[in-house]
Amino acid sequence: MKKAIFIVTILFVAVISTACINNIAVQELNNAAKTYMEKGDYPAAIERLESSIELDGTIYETHYNLGVAYIDVKQYEKAIDSLNNAIRINSKYADSYYTLAVAQEKLADSLIETPEGVGLTTDEEGNVTSTIPASETYSNISQEIRERMIEGYLSSISNYKKYNDMVNSKQKTEEVNAHIIEMEKVLLKLGYSGSGY
């Protein structure tokens, strides 16, 4: 009986020690990723964040930061997956919804081949401006691409609205609402007239 208790105690200490070592490794990887992101080295940050998730996939901040890094290297589908993981772990972090909306919008923008895309930008004074190409550009888009773009913009608008519901900033809400209005103009140009969001 004493041997059994001794073995259980050793196993317990080993498990606790491994968990502590993993937590330290995860923190070190996340800190390194933050440093790389600050320097603009997103591929290096992605490597660290992916390694961190392999050690412990339960930290929403790691998934969120990975999503941000993927956006910066234009891997929008991976960004969407990472941000959805962050939301599954912590659905109360408003920035996850905003960043997910950005990734969905950028993915939809990337589906059309124009020099400036169909995205929205901010001018020097901080006003939202549209880079919507002439409507004839849309006539050359296949129905499949058009539907994927509409789906992406609708998902994006839905997540921008979730973000608005969670933040307590009138200014941010007004900025996001102005952006949504511009996206609705894009949807109209794509031929969407429903209210699927």
VEXGUPA-960282 format. One record per atom (N, C-alpha, C): residue number from 0; z, x, y; residue in three letters; atom name. Coordinates in steps of 0.05 Angstrom, whole numbers, plus 5000, padded with zeros to 4 digits. Example, Ala and Ser with C-alpha at 12.3 -4.5 7.8 and 13.67 -1.06 7.14 Angstrom:
VEXGUPA-960282
0; 5156; 5264; 4886; ALA; N;
0; 5156; 5246; 4910; ALA; CA;
0; 5156; 5264; 4934; ALA; C;
1; 5142; 5257; 4955; SER; N;
1; 5143; 5273; 4979; SER; CA;
1; 5157; 5258; 5001; SER; C;
This chain:
VEXGUPA-960282
0; 5000; 5016; 4976; MET; N;
0; 5000; 5000; 5000; MET; CA;
0; 5000; 5017; 5025; MET; C;
1; 5015; 5039; 5024; LYS; N;
1; 5016; 5057; 5047; LYS; CA;
1; 4989; 5070; 5052; LYS; C;
2; 4975; 5076; 5030; LYS; N;
2; 4948; 5088; 5033; LYS; CA;
2; 4929; 5068; 5046; LYS; C;
3; 4931; 5043; 5039; ALA; N;
3; 4914; 5023; 5050; ALA; CA;
3; 4919; 5020; 5080; ALA; C;
4; 4944; 5020; 5088; ILE; N;
4; 4951; 5018; 5116; ILE; CA;
4; 4942; 5043; 5131; ILE; C;
5; 4945; 5066; 5119; PHE; N;
5; 4936; 5091; 5131; PHE; CA;
5; 4906; 5091; 5135; PHE; C;
6; 4891; 5082; 5115; ILE; N;
6; 4862; 5081; 5117; ILE; CA;
6; 4853; 5061; 5139; ILE; C;
7; 4866; 5038; 5139; VAL; N;
7; 4859; 5018; 5160; VAL; CA;
7; 4865; 5029; 5188; VAL; C;
8; 4887; 5043; 5191; THR; N;
8; 4894; 5056; 5216; THR; CA;
8; 4874; 5076; 5225; THR; C;
9; 4865; 5093; 5206; ILE; N;
9; 4845; 5113; 5212; ILE; CA;
9; 4819; 5100; 5221; ILE; C;
10; 4811; 5079; 5206; LEU; N;
10; 4786; 5065; 5213; LEU; CA;
10; 4788; 5052; 5240; LEU; C;
11; 4811; 5040; 5246; PHE; N;
11; 4815; 5028; 5272; PHE; CA;
11; 4813; 5048; 5295; PHE; C;
12; 4826; 5071; 5291; VAL; N;
12; 4825; 5092; 5312; VAL; CA;
12; 4796; 5102; 5314; VAL; C;
13; 4782; 5105; 5292; ALA; N;
13; 4754; 5114; 5294; ALA; CA;
13; 4736; 5094; 5309; ALA; C;
14; 4740; 5068; 5304; VAL; N;
14; 4725; 5048; 5318; VAL; CA;
14; 4731; 5048; 5348; VAL; C;
15; 4756; 5050; 5355; ILE; N;
15; 4764; 5051; 5383; ILE; CA;
15; 4752; 5076; 5396; ILE; C;
16; 4754; 5098; 5383; SER; N;
16; 4743; 5123; 5394; SER; CA;
16; 4713; 5121; 5398; SER; C;
17; 4699; 5110; 5379; THR; N;
17; 4670; 5107; 5382; THR; CA;
17; 4663; 5089; 5405; THR; C;
18; 4678; 5067; 5408; ALA; N;
18; 4673; 5048; 5430; ALA; CA;
18; 4678; 5062; 5457; ALA; C;
19; 4699; 5078; 5459; CYS; N;
19; 4704; 5093; 5484; CYS; CA;
19; 4682; 5113; 5490; CYS; C;
20; 4673; 5127; 5470; ILE; N;
20; 4651; 5146; 5473; ILE; CA;
20; 4626; 5132; 5482; ILE; C;
21; 4619; 5109; 5469; ASN; N;
21; 4596; 5094; 5477; ASN; CA;
21; 4598; 5084; 5506; ASN; C;
22; 4621; 5075; 5514; ASN; N;
22; 4625; 5065; 5542; ASN; CA;
22; 4620; 5088; 5562; ASN; C;
23; 4630; 5111; 5555; ILE; N;
23; 4626; 5134; 5573; ILE; CA;
23; 4596; 5141; 5574; ILE; C;
24; 4583; 5142; 5551; ALA; N;
24; 4555; 5148; 5550; ALA; CA;
24; 4538; 5127; 5565; ALA; C;
25; 4545; 5102; 5562; VAL; N;
25; 4531; 5081; 5576; VAL; CA;
25; 4534; 5085; 5606; VAL; C;
26; 4559; 5090; 5615; GLN; N;
26; 4564; 5094; 5644; GLN; CA;
26; 4548; 5118; 5654; GLN; C;
27; 4548; 5140; 5639; GLU; N;
27; 4533; 5163; 5648; GLU; CA;
27; 4503; 5158; 5649; GLU; C;
28; 4492; 5143; 5630; LEU; N;
28; 4464; 5136; 5631; LEU; CA;
28; 4458; 5118; 5655; LEU; C;
29; 4475; 5099; 5660; ASN; N;
29; 4470; 5081; 5682; ASN; CA;
29; 4472; 5096; 5709; ASN; C;
30; 4491; 5114; 5711; ASN; N;
30; 4494; 5130; 5736; ASN; CA;
30; 4469; 5148; 5740; ASN; C;
31; 4459; 5160; 5718; ALA; N;
31; 4435; 5176; 5720; ALA; CA;
31; 4411; 5159; 5728; ALA; C;
32; 4409; 5135; 5716; ALA; N;
32; 4387; 5117; 5723; ALA; CA;
32; 4388; 5110; 5753; ALA; C;
33; 4412; 5104; 5763; LYS; N;
33; 4415; 5098; 5791; LYS; CA;
33; 4405; 5121; 5809; LYS; C;
34; 4412; 5145; 5802; THR; N;
34; 4404; 5169; 5817; THR; CA;
34; 4373; 5171; 5816; THR; C;
35; 4362; 5167; 5793; TYR; N;
35; 4332; 5169; 5791; TYR; CA;
35; 4319; 5147; 5807; TYR; C;
36; 4330; 5123; 5807; MET; N;
36; 4319; 5101; 5822; MET; CA;
36; 4320; 5107; 5852; MET; C;
37; 4342; 5118; 5861; GLU; N;
37; 4345; 5125; 5889; GLU; CA;
37; 4324; 5146; 5898; GLU; C;
38; 4317; 5164; 5879; LYS; N;
38; 4297; 5184; 5884; LYS; CA;
38; 4268; 5173; 5881; LYS; C;
39; 4265; 5149; 5870; GLY; N;
39; 4239; 5138; 5866; GLY; CA;
39; 4226; 5146; 5839; GLY; C;
40; 4242; 5158; 5822; ASP; N;
40; 4232; 5166; 5795; ASP; CA;
40; 4238; 5144; 5775; ASP; C;
41; 4222; 5123; 5777; TYR; N;
41; 4227; 5099; 5760; TYR; CA;
41; 4223; 5104; 5730; TYR; C;
42; 4203; 5120; 5722; PRO; N;
42; 4200; 5125; 5694; PRO; CA;
42; 4225; 5138; 5681; PRO; C;
43; 4237; 5157; 5696; ALA; N;
43; 4261; 5170; 5686; ALA; CA;
43; 4284; 5150; 5685; ALA; C;
44; 4286; 5133; 5705; ALA; N;
44; 4307; 5113; 5706; ALA; CA;
44; 4304; 5093; 5683; ALA; C;
45; 4279; 5086; 5677; ILE; N;
45; 4274; 5067; 5655; ILE; CA;
45; 4283; 5080; 5628; ILE; C;
46; 4277; 5105; 5624; GLU; N;
46; 4286; 5119; 5600; GLU; CA;
46; 4316; 5117; 5597; GLU; C;
47; 4331; 5122; 5618; ARG; N;
47; 4360; 5121; 5617; ARG; CA;
47; 4370; 5093; 5612; ARG; C;
48; 4359; 5074; 5625; LEU; N;
48; 4368; 5046; 5622; LEU; CA;
48; 4362; 5036; 5594; LEU; C;
49; 4338; 5042; 5584; GLU; N;
49; 4332; 5034; 5556; GLU; CA;
49; 4352; 5046; 5536; GLU; C;
50; 4359; 5072; 5540; SER; N;
50; 4378; 5085; 5523; SER; CA;
50; 4406; 5072; 5526; SER; C;
51; 4413; 5065; 5550; SER; N;
51; 4438; 5051; 5554; SER; CA;
51; 4439; 5025; 5540; SER; C;
52; 4418; 5010; 5540; ILE; N;
52; 4417; 4984; 5527; ILE; CA;
52; 4418; 4987; 5496; ILE; C;
53; 4407; 5009; 5486; GLU; N;
53; 4409; 5015; 5457; GLU; CA;
53; 4438; 5019; 5449; GLU; C;
54; 4453; 5031; 5467; LEU; N;
54; 4482; 5036; 5461; LEU; CA;
54; 4498; 5010; 5465; LEU; C;
55; 4492; 4995; 5486; ASP; N;
55; 4507; 4971; 5491; ASP; CA;
55; 4490; 4952; 5507; ASP; C;
56; 4479; 4932; 5494; GLY; N;
56; 4461; 4913; 5506; GLY; CA;
56; 4475; 4889; 5519; GLY; C;
57; 4501; 4891; 5523; THR; N;
57; 4516; 4868; 5534; THR; CA;
57; 4522; 4870; 5564; THR; C;
58; 4512; 4890; 5577; ILE; N;
58; 4518; 4894; 5605; ILE; CA;
58; 4494; 4883; 5622; ILE; C;
59; 4499; 4862; 5636; TYR; N;
59; 4476; 4849; 5650; TYR; CA;
59; 4465; 4866; 5672; TYR; C;
60; 4482; 4883; 5685; GLU; N;
60; 4472; 4900; 5706; GLU; CA;
60; 4451; 4920; 5696; GLU; C;
61; 4454; 4929; 5671; THR; N;
61; 4435; 4947; 5660; THR; CA;
61; 4408; 4934; 5656; THR; C;
62; 4408; 4909; 5646; HIS; N;
62; 4384; 4894; 5643; HIS; CA;
62; 4371; 4888; 5670; HIS; C;
63; 4388; 4881; 5689; TYR; N;
63; 4378; 4875; 5716; TYR; CA;
63; 4364; 4900; 5728; TYR; C;
64; 4378; 4922; 5727; ASN; N;
64; 4367; 4947; 5738; ASN; CA;
64; 4341; 4955; 5724; ASN; C;
65; 4340; 4951; 5698; LEU; N;
65; 4316; 4957; 5683; LEU; CA;
65; 4293; 4939; 5692; LEU; C;
66; 4299; 4913; 5697; GLY; N;
66; 4279; 4895; 5708; GLY; CA;
66; 4268; 4905; 5735; GLY; C;
67; 4286; 4914; 5753; VAL; N;
67; 4278; 4924; 5779; VAL; CA;
67; 4260; 4948; 5775; VAL; C;
68; 4268; 4966; 5758; ALA; N;
68; 4252; 4991; 5753; ALA; CA;
68; 4224; 4983; 5742; ALA; C;
69; 4223; 4964; 5724; TYR; N;
69; 4197; 4956; 5713; TYR; CA;
69; 4179; 4944; 5735; TYR; C;
70; 4191; 4929; 5753; ILE; N;
70; 4175; 4919; 5775; ILE; CA;
70; 4162; 4941; 5791; ILE; C;
71; 4178; 4962; 5796; ASP; N;
71; 4168; 4984; 5812; ASP; CA;
71; 4146; 5000; 5799; ASP; C;
72; 4144; 4999; 5772; VAL; N;
72; 4122; 5012; 5758; VAL; CA;
72; 4101; 4992; 5749; VAL; C;
73; 4103; 4967; 5760; LYS; N;
73; 4083; 4946; 5756; LYS; CA;
73; 4081; 4937; 5727; LYS; C;
74; 4103; 4939; 5712; GLN; N;
74; 4104; 4928; 5685; GLN; CA;
74; 4119; 4901; 5686; GLN; C;
75; 4105; 4882; 5697; TYR; N;
75; 4117; 4856; 5704; TYR; CA;
75; 4127; 4840; 5679; TYR; C;
76; 4112; 4841; 5658; GLU; N;
76; 4121; 4826; 5634; GLU; CA;
76; 4147; 4838; 5623; GLU; C;
77; 4150; 4864; 5623; LYS; N;
77; 4175; 4877; 5614; LYS; CA;
77; 4197; 4870; 5633; LYS; C;
78; 4191; 4870; 5659; ALA; N;
78; 4211; 4863; 5679; ALA; CA;
78; 4221; 4835; 5675; ALA; C;
79; 4203; 4816; 5669; ILE; N;
79; 4211; 4788; 5664; ILE; CA;
79; 4229; 4787; 5640; ILE; C;
80; 4223; 4801; 5619; ASP; N;
80; 4240; 4801; 5595; ASP; CA;
80; 4268; 4812; 5601; ASP; C;
81; 4269; 4834; 5616; SER; N;
81; 4294; 4847; 5622; SER; CA;
81; 4311; 4828; 5640; SER; C;
82; 4298; 4816; 5659; LEU; N;
82; 4313; 4798; 5678; LEU; CA;
82; 4322; 4773; 5664; LEU; C;
83; 4306; 4763; 5645; ASN; N;
83; 4316; 4740; 5629; ASN; CA;
83; 4340; 4748; 5612; ASN; C;
84; 4340; 4772; 5602; ASN; N;
84; 4363; 4782; 5587; ASN; CA;
84; 4388; 4783; 5605; ASN; C;
85; 4384; 4793; 5629; ALA; N;
85; 4407; 4794; 5648; ALA; CA;
85; 4418; 4767; 5653; ALA; C;
86; 4400; 4747; 5656; ILE; N;
86; 4409; 4720; 5662; ILE; CA;
86; 4423; 4708; 5637; ILE; C;
87; 4413; 4714; 5613; ARG; N;
87; 4427; 4704; 5589; ARG; CA;
87; 4455; 4714; 5587; ARG; C;
88; 4459; 4739; 5596; ILE; N;
88; 4486; 4751; 5595; ILE; CA;
88; 4503; 4741; 5617; ILE; C;
89; 4492; 4738; 5641; ASN; N;
89; 4508; 4728; 5664; ASN; CA;
89; 4490; 4711; 5682; ASN; C;
90; 4492; 4685; 5678; SER; N;
90; 4475; 4666; 5692; SER; CA;
90; 4485; 4660; 5721; SER; C;
91; 4506; 4673; 5729; LYS; N;
91; 4517; 4668; 5755; LYS; CA;
91; 4510; 4689; 5776; LYS; C;
92; 4494; 4709; 5769; TYR; N;
92; 4486; 4730; 5787; TYR; CA;
92; 4460; 4722; 5800; TYR; C;
93; 4461; 4713; 5825; ALA; N;
93; 4439; 4701; 5840; ALA; CA;
93; 4415; 4720; 5842; ALA; C;
94; 4420; 4746; 5847; ASP; N;
94; 4398; 4765; 5850; ASP; CA;
94; 4380; 4767; 5826; ASP; C;
95; 4391; 4761; 5802; SER; N;
95; 4374; 4761; 5778; SER; CA;
95; 4352; 4740; 5781; SER; C;
96; 4358; 4717; 5792; TYR; N;
96; 4338; 4696; 5794; TYR; CA;
96; 4317; 4704; 5815; TYR; C;
97; 4327; 4715; 5837; TYR; N;
97; 4308; 4724; 5858; TYR; CA;
97; 4289; 4745; 5848; TYR; C;
98; 4300; 4765; 5834; THR; N;
98; 4283; 4787; 5824; THR; CA;
98; 4265; 4777; 5802; THR; C;
99; 4274; 4759; 5786; LEU; N;
99; 4257; 4747; 5766; LEU; CA;
99; 4233; 4732; 5779; LEU; C;
100; 4239; 4718; 5801; ALA; N;
100; 4218; 4704; 5815; ALA; CA;
100; 4198; 4724; 5826; ALA; C;
101; 4207; 4746; 5836; VAL; N;
101; 4189; 4767; 5847; VAL; CA;
101; 4171; 4777; 5824; VAL; C;
102; 4183; 4783; 5801; ALA; N;
102; 4167; 4793; 5779; ALA; CA;
102; 4146; 4773; 5770; ALA; C;
103; 4154; 4747; 5768; GLN; N;
103; 4135; 4727; 5760; GLN; CA;
103; 4113; 4724; 5780; GLN; C;
104; 4119; 4725; 5805; GLU; N;
104; 4099; 4723; 5826; GLU; CA;
104; 4080; 4747; 5825; GLU; C;
105; 4091; 4771; 5822; LYS; N;
105; 4074; 4795; 5821; LYS; CA;
105; 4056; 4795; 5796; LYS; C;
106; 4066; 4784; 5774; LEU; N;
106; 4050; 4782; 5750; LEU; CA;
106; 4026; 4763; 5756; LEU; C;
107; 4032; 4740; 5768; ALA; N;
107; 4011; 4721; 5775; ALA; CA;
107; 3991; 4733; 5794; ALA; C;
108; 4001; 4748; 5814; ASP; N;
108; 3984; 4762; 5834; ASP; CA;
108; 3965; 4781; 5819; ASP; C;
109; 3976; 4795; 5800; SER; N;
109; 3960; 4816; 5786; SER; CA;
109; 3938; 4805; 5769; SER; C;
110; 3937; 4779; 5764; LEU; N;
110; 3917; 4768; 5747; LEU; CA;
110; 3889; 4765; 5760; LEU; C;
111; 3889; 4766; 5786; ILE; N;
111; 3863; 4764; 5801; ILE; CA;
111; 3855; 4791; 5811; ILE; C;
112; 3830; 4797; 5809; GLU; N;
112; 3820; 4823; 5817; GLU; CA;
112; 3808; 4822; 5846; GLU; C;
113; 3826; 4825; 5865; THR; N;
113; 3818; 4829; 5893; THR; CA;
113; 3833; 4852; 5903; THR; C;
114; 3823; 4865; 5924; PRO; N;
114; 3838; 4889; 5934; PRO; CA;
114; 3866; 4883; 5943; PRO; C;
115; 3870; 4860; 5954; GLU; N;
115; 3897; 4853; 5964; GLU; CA;
115; 3912; 4833; 5947; GLU; C;
116; 3900; 4823; 5926; GLY; N;
116; 3913; 4803; 5910; GLY; CA;
116; 3916; 4777; 5925; GLY; C;
117; 3933; 4760; 5916; VAL; N;
117; 3938; 4734; 5929; VAL; CA;
117; 3967; 4733; 5938; VAL; C;
118; 3980; 4755; 5939; GLY; N;
118; 4009; 4756; 5944; GLY; CA;
118; 4016; 4751; 5973; GLY; C;
119; 4042; 4752; 5977; LEU; N;
119; 4053; 4747; 6004; LEU; CA;
119; 4067; 4773; 6012; LEU; C;
120; 4065; 4779; 6038; THR; N;
120; 4077; 4803; 6048; THR; CA;
120; 4094; 4796; 6072; THR; C;
121; 4108; 4815; 6083; THR; N;
121; 4124; 4812; 6106; THR; CA;
121; 4112; 4830; 6128; THR; C;
122; 4107; 4818; 6152; ASP; N;
122; 4096; 4834; 6174; ASP; CA;
122; 4118; 4851; 6187; ASP; C;
123; 4111; 4865; 6208; GLU; N;
123; 4129; 4884; 6220; GLU; CA;
123; 4154; 4870; 6232; GLU; C;
124; 4151; 4845; 6240; GLU; N;
124; 4174; 4830; 6251; GLU; CA;
124; 4190; 4816; 6230; GLU; C;
125; 4183; 4819; 6204; GLY; N;
125; 4198; 4806; 6183; GLY; CA;
125; 4188; 4778; 6176; GLY; C;
126; 4165; 4769; 6187; ASN; N;
126; 4155; 4743; 6181; ASN; CA;
126; 4138; 4744; 6156; ASN; C;
127; 4140; 4723; 6140; VAL; N;
127; 4124; 4722; 6115; VAL; CA;
127; 4095; 4716; 6123; VAL; C;
128; 4077; 4732; 6112; THR; N;
128; 4049; 4728; 6117; THR; CA;
128; 4035; 4726; 6090; THR; C;
129; 4012; 4714; 6089; SER; N;
129; 3998; 4710; 6064; SER; CA;
129; 3974; 4728; 6064; SER; C;
130; 3967; 4738; 6040; THR; N;
130; 3943; 4754; 6036; THR; CA;
130; 3924; 4737; 6018; THR; C;
131; 3924; 4711; 6022; ILE; N;
131; 3907; 4694; 6006; ILE; CA;
131; 3878; 4699; 6013; ILE; C;
132; 3862; 4706; 5993; PRO; N;
132; 3833; 4710; 5998; PRO; CA;
132; 3819; 4683; 6003; PRO; C;
133; 3795; 4685; 6012; ALA; N;
133; 3780; 4661; 6017; ALA; CA;
133; 3778; 4644; 5992; ALA; C;
134; 3776; 4618; 5996; SER; N;
134; 3776; 4599; 5973; SER; CA;
134; 3754; 4605; 5953; SER; C;
135; 3731; 4616; 5962; GLU; N;
135; 3709; 4621; 5943; GLU; CA;
135; 3717; 4642; 5923; GLU; C;
136; 3737; 4659; 5929; THR; N;
136; 3746; 4678; 5909; THR; CA;
136; 3757; 4664; 5885; THR; C;
137; 3770; 4641; 5889; TYR; N;
137; 3782; 4626; 5867; TYR; CA;
137; 3761; 4613; 5849; TYR; C;
138; 3737; 4608; 5860; SER; N;
138; 3717; 4595; 5844; SER; CA;
138; 3707; 4613; 5821; SER; C;
139; 3712; 4639; 5824; ASN; N;
139; 3703; 4658; 5803; ASN; CA;
139; 3724; 4663; 5782; ASN; C;
140; 3747; 4651; 5784; ILE; N;
140; 3769; 4655; 5765; ILE; CA;
140; 3765; 4637; 5741; ILE; C;
141; 3768; 4648; 5717; SER; N;
141; 3766; 4631; 5693; SER; CA;
141; 3789; 4611; 5693; SER; C;
142; 3785; 4590; 5678; GLN; N;
142; 3805; 4569; 5676; GLN; CA;
142; 3831; 4580; 5664; GLN; C;
143; 3828; 4598; 5645; GLU; N;
143; 3852; 4610; 5632; GLU; CA;
143; 3868; 4626; 5652; GLU; C;
144; 3855; 4642; 5668; ILE; N;
144; 3869; 4658; 5688; ILE; CA;
144; 3882; 4640; 5709; ILE; C;
145; 3867; 4620; 5717; ARG; N;
145; 3877; 4601; 5737; ARG; CA;
145; 3903; 4588; 5727; ARG; C;
146; 3903; 4579; 5702; GLU; N;
146; 3926; 4566; 5690; GLU; CA;
146; 3950; 4586; 5688; GLU; C;
147; 3944; 4610; 5680; ARG; N;
147; 3966; 4630; 5678; ARG; CA;
147; 3977; 4636; 5706; ARG; C;
148; 3960; 4638; 5726; MET; N;
148; 3970; 4642; 5753; MET; CA;
148; 3987; 4619; 5763; MET; C;
149; 3978; 4595; 5758; ILE; N;
149; 3993; 4571; 5766; ILE; CA;
149; 4020; 4571; 5752; ILE; C;
150; 4020; 4576; 5726; GLU; N;
150; 4045; 4577; 5711; GLU; CA;
150; 4064; 4598; 5723; GLU; C;
151; 4053; 4622; 5729; GLY; N;
151; 4070; 4643; 5741; GLY; CA;
151; 4081; 4636; 5768; GLY; C;
152; 4065; 4624; 5785; TYR; N;
152; 4075; 4616; 5811; TYR; CA;
152; 4096; 4593; 5809; TYR; C;
153; 4091; 4574; 5791; LEU; N;
153; 4110; 4553; 5788; LEU; CA;
153; 4137; 4563; 5778; LEU; C;
154; 4136; 4581; 5758; SER; N;
154; 4161; 4593; 5748; SER; CA;
154; 4175; 4609; 5770; SER; C;
155; 4159; 4623; 5786; SER; N;
155; 4171; 4638; 5808; SER; CA;
155; 4184; 4620; 5828; SER; C;
156; 4171; 4599; 5836; ILE; N;
156; 4183; 4580; 5855; ILE; CA;
156; 4208; 4568; 5844; ILE; C;
157; 4208; 4561; 5819; SER; N;
157; 4233; 4550; 5806; SER; CA;
157; 4256; 4570; 5808; SER; C;
158; 4251; 4595; 5803; ASN; N;
158; 4272; 4615; 5804; ASN; CA;
158; 4280; 4621; 5833; ASN; C;
159; 4262; 4620; 5852; TYR; N;
159; 4269; 4623; 5880; TYR; CA;
159; 4288; 4600; 5888; TYR; C;
160; 4282; 4576; 5878; LYS; N;
160; 4299; 4553; 5885; LYS; CA;
160; 4327; 4556; 5872; LYS; C;
161; 4328; 4566; 5847; LYS; N;
161; 4354; 4572; 5835; LYS; CA;
161; 4370; 4591; 5852; LYS; C;
162; 4356; 4612; 5861; TYR; N;
162; 4369; 4632; 5878; TYR; CA;
162; 4381; 4618; 5903; TYR; C;
163; 4364; 4602; 5916; ASN; N;
163; 4373; 4588; 5940; ASN; CA;
163; 4398; 4571; 5935; ASN; C;
164; 4398; 4558; 5912; ASP; N;
164; 4421; 4541; 5905; ASP; CA;
164; 4447; 4557; 5902; ASP; C;
165; 4444; 4583; 5896; MET; N;
165; 4468; 4600; 5890; MET; CA;
165; 4478; 4616; 5914; MET; C;
166; 4460; 4621; 5934; VAL; N;
166; 4469; 4638; 5956; VAL; CA;
166; 4479; 4620; 5979; VAL; C;
167; 4497; 4632; 5994; ASN; N;
167; 4509; 4618; 6017; ASN; CA;
167; 4500; 4631; 6043; ASN; C;
168; 4474; 4636; 6045; SER; N;
168; 4463; 4649; 6069; SER; CA;
168; 4441; 4631; 6080; SER; C;
169; 4445; 4620; 6103; LYS; N;
169; 4424; 4603; 6115; LYS; CA;
169; 4399; 4619; 6120; LYS; C;
170; 4402; 4643; 6130; GLN; N;
170; 4379; 4660; 6136; GLN; CA;
170; 4363; 4666; 6111; GLN; C;
171; 4376; 4674; 6089; LYS; N;
171; 4362; 4680; 6065; LYS; CA;
171; 4348; 4656; 6054; LYS; C;
172; 4362; 4633; 6055; THR; N;
172; 4350; 4608; 6045; THR; CA;
172; 4325; 4601; 6061; THR; C;
173; 4326; 4604; 6087; GLU; N;
173; 4303; 4598; 6104; GLU; CA;
173; 4280; 4617; 6098; GLU; C;
174; 4286; 4643; 6093; GLU; N;
174; 4265; 4662; 6086; GLU; CA;
174; 4252; 4655; 6060; GLU; C;
175; 4268; 4648; 6040; VAL; N;
175; 4257; 4641; 6014; VAL; CA;
175; 4241; 4615; 6016; VAL; C;
176; 4251; 4596; 6031; ASN; N;
176; 4236; 4571; 6034; ASN; CA;
176; 4209; 4575; 6047; ASN; C;
177; 4208; 4593; 6067; ALA; N;
177; 4183; 4599; 6080; ALA; CA;
177; 4163; 4612; 6060; ALA; C;
178; 4174; 4629; 6043; HIS; N;
178; 4158; 4642; 6022; HIS; CA;
178; 4148; 4622; 6002; HIS; C;
179; 4165; 4603; 5995; ILE; N;
179; 4156; 4582; 5976; ILE; CA;
179; 4133; 4566; 5988; ILE; C;
180; 4135; 4560; 6014; ILE; N;
180; 4113; 4544; 6027; ILE; CA;
180; 4087; 4560; 6024; ILE; C;
181; 4088; 4586; 6029; GLU; N;
181; 4063; 4602; 6026; GLU; CA;
181; 4053; 4602; 5997; GLU; C;
182; 4071; 4603; 5978; MET; N;
182; 4063; 4602; 5950; MET; CA;
182; 4050; 4575; 5943; MET; C;
183; 4061; 4553; 5955; GLU; N;
183; 4049; 4527; 5951; GLU; CA;
183; 4021; 4525; 5961; GLU; C;
184; 4015; 4540; 5983; LYS; N;
184; 3988; 4541; 5993; LYS; CA;
184; 3969; 4555; 5973; LYS; C;
185; 3980; 4576; 5960; VAL; N;
185; 3964; 4590; 5939; VAL; CA;
185; 3959; 4570; 5916; VAL; C;
186; 3979; 4556; 5908; LEU; N;
186; 3976; 4536; 5886; LEU; CA;
186; 3954; 4516; 5893; LEU; C;
187; 3954; 4506; 5918; LEU; N;
187; 3933; 4487; 5926; LEU; CA;
187; 3906; 4499; 5924; LEU; C;
188; 3903; 4524; 5933; LYS; N;
188; 3877; 4538; 5931; LYS; CA;
188; 3868; 4542; 5902; LYS; C;
189; 3888; 4544; 5884; LEU; N;
189; 3882; 4547; 5856; LEU; CA;
189; 3875; 4520; 5843; LEU; C;
190; 3878; 4498; 5858; GLY; N;
190; 3872; 4472; 5848; GLY; CA;
190; 3896; 4457; 5836; GLY; C;
191; 3920; 4467; 5840; TYR; N;
191; 3944; 4454; 5830; TYR; CA;
191; 3953; 4433; 5850; TYR; C;
192; 3957; 4408; 5840; SER; N;
192; 3966; 4387; 5858; SER; CA;
192; 3991; 4373; 5848; SER; C;
193; 4002; 4382; 5826; GLY; N;
193; 4025; 4369; 5814; GLY; CA;
193; 4051; 4378; 5827; GLY; C;
194; 4073; 4371; 5813; SER; N;
194; 4099; 4380; 5823; SER; CA;
194; 4115; 4390; 5799; SER; C;
195; 4106; 4410; 5786; GLY; N;
195; 4118; 4420; 5761; GLY; CA;
195; 4140; 4440; 5765; GLY; C;
196; 4153; 4440; 5787; TYR; N;
196; 4176; 4457; 5791; TYR; CA;
196; 4198; 4441; 5803; TYR; C;
